[in-house]
Amino acid sequence: MKRDYFEGADVAVTVCATDGTILDMNAKSRKTFLKPGDPELIGHNVLDCHPEPARTMLAGMLKTQRANAYTVEKEGVKKLIYQCPWYDDGAYAGFLELSIVLPENLPNRVRKPKETR
């Protein structure tokens, strides 16, 4: 039985192929990126969803398989965006984007490595 662990998660997950074609979006991603009356984005190119200079940067990431992480704030909501390559049986298959809403007072915990004997 195949499980879709991300479908009910409160994280927007978007998956695209190596050429940028959007393959899948979980419910949070569809809610985040599709407005009422908008057409389905699956099957469309993710590059068409990004203005410059983000479009050129994302095209380069697709080619070089380079991950990218940053935070963004819009209308008082801060998000962590993490974009990374994904692989199918070890072969580069495209990119995965996670968009995670960050709490207003996000704690940062510094972990110290365990001492070795």
C-alpha positions, 0 to 999 in steps of 0.5 A: 500500500502506497502512503502519501505522508505529505498529503495531510501535513501542514507543509506545502510540498511541490514536486517537479521533474528535471525539466521543471514540469510539476508532477505533484502537489499536496493539499497544503501546496494546492491551497497555498499556490492555487487561488479560487478559479485558478487552473491546475498546476500539475503538468505545467512548468514550475519556472512559469510560476516564478518571476525573475530573478528567481526563475533563472536561479531555479533553472540553474538549480534544476541543471546543477542539482543544487539545493537552496534554502531561505526564509520569506515573509509575506503579509506578516507570515514568515516561511522557510523555503527548502528546495532540493533535488530528489532521486528515483532509484539513485537517478536525479528525478527533479526538485522538491520544494517544502514551504513551512510556516514558521512560528512567530517566536521560533526557538533555536536550540544549539546541540553540542556533540556528544563527547567521545571516549 
